[in-house]
Each structure stands twice: as structure tokens, then as C-alpha cells.
Amino acid sequence: MRIYHIGMSKRGKTLVIEARRDVDYLSCEIYDYYGRRITTKKQLHENRYSILNNLKAVKPETYGDLRYAIVD
């Protein structure tokens, strides 16, 4: 387990879940920042579609048209 800064961005129809050790390395084009989390990239990858579905439910105007999810 490591501490990652988590940010969400979009690339076409794909949600990009950005996980970086340093907040300065997150893309400047993130839509939402979820702070520091103790997790692994493997856990994020395994749960990427449940994360996408949760985001679609909470912010359908931003994430409603996305179909895919990746961890970067």
C-alpha cells in the first residue's frame, strides 16, 4: 500500500483515474481531485468500473457519456 493523490480526467469516452505519488504530477486537466488515498494501482484497476459508475451517478453532466475506464 502506498499513498497516492487521486484525480479524474477524461480522454474521449474514457475515464482516466490518475494516481500519482506527488500532487504536482497530476494532469492540469483533471475534473475532480479526490485527495490523498492509501491504495494500490492494482486495487484501482480492479475497481475502475465501479468508480466510473459511482462518478456517473454523482456527476452525470460530467461523466455520463463515458464508457471505459483506465488507471494511469
Secondary structure, DSSP 8 states (H G I E B T S, - for coil): -EEEEEEEEEETTEEEEEEESSGGGS-TT-SEEEEEEEE-HHHHHHTHHHHHHHHHHH-HHHHTT--EEEE-
